[in-house]
């Protein structure tokens, strides 16, 4: 084991790696509950999402561990699940069609992993748009959390309004949010997971959470037909592109960030990057066939790195712990059904995703406004794809207007024209 994972070379040992794996798992275990809770709004059966979430996390994380030998865990990404629900709601398509779009995105990502186009695509997108996309998704999922909890409700006159805090579930969500925030600022490891656990306990003793058991045999996976043809019938090309683009940027950015923290970068490059990206692409394709949204590297992996995790042994431990959760489906199902428990995690994760905005040159208007437009558009249109399109149109346009057109990569002009045509001829897609 020590030789396989090269523990001595990495300056670590088995005990440290196991502790790091447990820490990483605790900080990201909320996805096992939150993902089924969100996707159920699109009509996807709980067991289907639960199994798909766990299996895609295990597959991606094990590939990362055994092939890339990195302490970076993989699981279905936040934001993409909320976007999935919005596509089903706004496009009038079945979830089977949207899973078809996810599968296409995963296959394209897998193919791009073995070409230089992936690197070219990443380099061509300016940093402000990358930060704007991440922050926009953050607002998107935070707004979803506010709606799920009842803190924000619909209003015919103002579109949205503050909810009724006397509603028991809304009050529970607010209490859970405060508890989790306190745990986060106190730097408690696994704050989101522990916050959900405490909120669930309160919900149980106040009669809002009903448990039908604790442990059971893993639920049987549900076989369903992916509607690949529906992707073409409903012209969901922008949806495929949105899934692909966000997954590429999210995964690559997170991997580099975690690798830098663990001192794994070599001369500014990530060794074994192809293996690491393959882990995410395979997890996405597997997840789509079973019933989950695109997978991504998890920034929560930094928590394991912080306690000494440096190799794939850390992520082997994470994968094993994910497998164990298969035997606790009754608890996960009960918690997923009570939005007040999961909503605080969405709101707080949304705030985490704002960090990149600190890197924006806000006094440079030709960079600031496209970023602002992306962040503004995503939550207000309930579409990550629309936010990306707006950014890709405005950025080159304002750069040309300010006399800096040569700073823009040619690929961005191509995407800009494509998105303009898409908005004119395929509005809403």
HELIX and SHEET records of a PDB file:
HELIX    1   1 UNK A    2  UNK A    5  1                                   4    
HELIX    2   2 UNK A    7  UNK A   10  1                                   4    
HELIX    3   3 UNK A   14  UNK A   28  1                                  15    
HELIX    4   4 UNK A   30  UNK A   39  1                                  10    
HELIX    5   5 UNK A   40  UNK A   42  5                                   3    
HELIX    6   6 UNK A   46  UNK A   63  1                                  18    
HELIX    7   7 UNK A   64  UNK A   68  3                                   5    
HELIX    8   8 UNK A   80  UNK A   91  1                                  12    
HELIX    9   9 UNK A   95  UNK A  113  1                                  19    
HELIX   10  10 UNK A  117  UNK A  124  1                                   8    
HELIX   11  11 UNK A  127  UNK A  149  1                                  23    
HELIX   12  12 UNK A  168  UNK A  185  1                                  18    
HELIX   13  13 UNK A  191  UNK A  205  1                                  15    
HELIX   14  14 UNK A  228  UNK A  233  1                                   6    
HELIX   15  15 UNK A  237  UNK A  261  1                                  25    
HELIX   16  16 UNK A  273  UNK A  290  1                                  18    
HELIX   17  17 UNK A  301  UNK A  306  1                                   6    
HELIX   18  18 UNK A  312  UNK A  324  1                                  13    
HELIX   19  19 UNK A  325  UNK A  328  5                                   4    
HELIX   20  20 UNK A  329  UNK A  336  1                                   8    
HELIX   21  21 UNK A  339  UNK A  352  1                                  14    
HELIX   22  22 UNK A  355  UNK A  359  5                                   5    
HELIX   23  23 UNK A  365  UNK A  381  1                                  17    
HELIX   24  24 UNK A  384  UNK A  401  1                                  18    
HELIX   25  25 UNK A  405  UNK A  407  5                                   3    
HELIX   26  26 UNK A  410  UNK A  425  1                                  16    
SHEET    1   A 2 UNK A  74  UNK A  76  0                                        
SHEET    2   A 2 UNK A 295  UNK A 297 -1                                        
SHEET    1   B 2 UNK A 152  UNK A 155  0                                        
SHEET    2   B 2 UNK A 159  UNK A 162 -1                                        
SHEET    1   C 2 UNK A 265  UNK A 266  0                                        
SHEET    2   C 2 UNK A 269  UNK A 270 -1                                        
END                                                                             
